[in-house]
């Protein structure tokens, strides 16, 4: 996968002024490369009915321009998962959703060594 940068206004036609000139990353894939094929499975499908909330999109585009991280907070059902998912779908960037909750520990977050379920081997696997 190659990351190219383009003006945000080329992807989001509703952006005007300086927001349209933000340099944002876009994924470009080689269909013959096995790793690129795997990464393409992590690119969400574009929802043609999704409407991007402009005030939040500009904030996330600024984060993407700087290759930084963002923490989205809010009550259930306001679109904290849908917004970045659809943003990545438009930009063809792979994304993985991780659900956090109060009972979550390090094994659920980072993984752990354990015995495989369907294996007769005694080796631990990650």
CORJOVEN-V510199 format. One record per pair of residues at least 12 apart in sequence whose ideal C-beta (glycine too) atoms are under 8 Angstrom apart, sorted by the first residue. I is the first residue (numbers start at 1). GAP is how many residues later the second one is. D is the distance in Angstrom with one decimal. If there is no record, write none. Layout:
{{I/GAP/D} {I/GAP/D}}
This chain:
{{1/26/5.5} {1/27/7.0} {1/28/5.5} {1/29/7.8} {1/34/7.5} {1/35/5.3} {1/38/5.2} {1/93/7.7} {2/25/7.6} {2/26/4.5} {2/27/7.8} {2/28/7.9} {3/22/4.7} {3/23/7.2} {3/24/6.4} {3/25/7.5} {4/21/7.2} {4/22/5.3} {4/24/5.5} {5/18/4.5} {5/19/6.5} {5/20/5.8} {5/21/7.3} {6/17/7.3} {6/18/6.6} {6/20/5.5} {7/13/6.3} {7/14/5.7} {7/15/7.1} {7/16/6.8} {7/17/7.8} {8/12/5.8} {8/13/7.2} {8/14/4.2} {8/15/7.7} {8/16/4.9} {8/53/5.3} {9/12/6.8} {11/13/7.2} {11/15/7.4} {11/79/5.6} {11/80/6.7} {12/40/6.9} {12/45/6.7} {12/49/7.8} {12/78/7.7} {14/38/7.9} {14/40/6.6} {15/39/7.6} {15/42/7.9} {15/43/7.3} {19/39/5.1} {19/42/7.2} {22/36/7.9} {22/39/5.1} {22/40/6.7} {22/43/5.2} {23/42/5.6} {24/37/5.5} {24/40/5.0} {24/41/5.8} {24/67/6.6} {25/39/6.0} {25/42/7.5} {25/66/6.6} {25/68/6.6} {26/65/5.1} {26/66/6.1} {26/67/7.5} {27/12/7.6} {27/16/6.9} {27/64/6.6} {27/65/4.0} {27/66/4.9} {27/67/7.1} {28/64/7.5} {29/63/7.3} {39/55/4.8} {40/54/7.7} {42/52/3.5} {42/53/6.4} {42/54/6.2} {43/45/6.7} {43/46/6.6} {43/49/5.5} {43/50/6.7} {43/51/5.5} {43/52/7.5} {44/41/4.8} {44/42/7.0} {44/44/5.8} {44/45/4.1} {44/51/6.4} {45/44/6.2} {46/40/7.0} {46/43/4.4} {46/44/6.3} {47/35/8.0} {47/39/5.9} {47/42/7.3} {50/32/6.9} {50/36/4.8} {52/31/7.3} {52/34/7.0} {52/35/7.5} {53/26/7.4} {53/30/7.2} {56/27/6.0} {57/26/7.5} {57/30/7.0} {60/23/6.9} {60/24/6.7} {60/27/5.9} {64/23/7.8} {64/27/7.6} {70/14/7.8} {72/12/7.1} {81/16/6.0} {85/12/7.1} {111/15/5.6} {112/14/7.5} {113/12/6.9} {113/13/5.9}}
